[in-house]
Amino acid sequence: MMIDDFGKLSAIDLHMQTNPALSDRLAVAVLGMIASGNLPPGARLPAERRIAMAVPASRVCVRTALARLKSEGYIEAVQGSGTRVVPMNQNAKLDALIKANAENLEDLRGLIGFLDRCLIERLLTRSGPETLNEVSAAIMALPPPAHAQDVAEQETQLRVLIANATGNPVYRLVTEQLRRGMHCLFDHSHRMARGGLSDFVLSRRHALSAGICHADMEVAKAALSAAIAGVGHGSVVDADHPTHQDTILRGFAVAGHEELKRRIAREIVGMIATGRASEGGHLISERRLAQLFGVSRTSIRKALAALREEGVVASDERTGSRVMDMKSELATYAAADLDHLRTMARLRGYLEVWAASRAAARATEADLEDMRRILSEMGRSHLTPRRRIDLDMRLHLTITRAAGSAVHLYVTEILRDLMMAYFDISLGVADFGPACDAMLLNHHTKIVTAITAGDVAAAARAMSEHVGAFSNRYEEIG
């Protein structure tokens, strides 16, 4: 991995390395802890000897990793005080890294909070007592967490459990695709807790379990949303405190065998979601994956074995591993019935309104020019239905890009095929009548005008009116 890739809005690219070194992965691990706030500006790193024991690795390896970060200006040796992260405003790349990570976490917080509300509402309004009791019991069966990483894993599992219990395949598959983001958010939200972590988590689980068992919507929602805020959110970390130094050392296990396997598996899932990991439906070779990640083929095999257990990939004796076609499955579900279209309308409502608001604040002149060009073509007469749908999709994707959020770009890419199916079906099923084209052009004109004017509130209202027209129509049809 290239250090300079950190802090950018785009997804981290994995660069070819002919002779990958453990020191590179150590350097990346340190950057990850800096970005997450576990090693804030000015924080002292543990001694080389302790880092080497935690990985495990030689002190020469640790020294090489730290030397690289020093040369890039991320850390510095302070006489009499050891090695520390440089203070804020002394390295533009460090400032950009921290800012981008903080923004991504806030975007994730909003997105997963919205999905949590959808899952709870769906579960409690569509499930019988037997299902609610089963979910309640499964929540209480989760073991007490020992560390923040345990909380992150269990919180992710809990949401997958609820999504599966809703019986809604769209929510289930979207939740599966967001596993990686959920894990990152919950790890950050709980990492700074110094004491009482287990008590906090267990008391919240009791409340969630009771809320679901008794179909108490408000209690269940409040209990689930508490995990997103986290006990450490907004607190100040004393990175020099001995207890927190132990937490930092656990973070260096990223280069260890088991954690490395999990990280590789998560990265492969991300590549699959964005179409960068397959060729003709088959996963790219183990050799190429090993080169991309800078690890051995043995590590790749272990990660793929974990993904096979989760159903993300499947083995083929003749042609190797193949990617399970989740996006096609999503598209099929979106077309299945009106209920699934309503689900998609709700998801789209959140994503599109958010994107329009952010685009109004951030769109560049190049973004605005693209929107105006698409809008101009939309106004032409005698466009084929297929062309109208393509232009509609292009406009909404351009708005999402203009919003400049790595999180929403990622989610939009995951849902691209699903959204295309939704657009195809909606413009036929919704049946707004002969004035449909004029209505949609009017909606899109209002949206682009508000974004061009930089009016955040007006952009949100215009987009809400647009997506709300479809939601309302689905309710009328039903």
Summary of the structure (lengths in Angstrom):
residues: 478
radius of gyration: 23.8
end to end distance: 51.0
largest distance: 77.4
contacts: 1537
relative contact order: 0.09
helix: 71%
strand: 4%
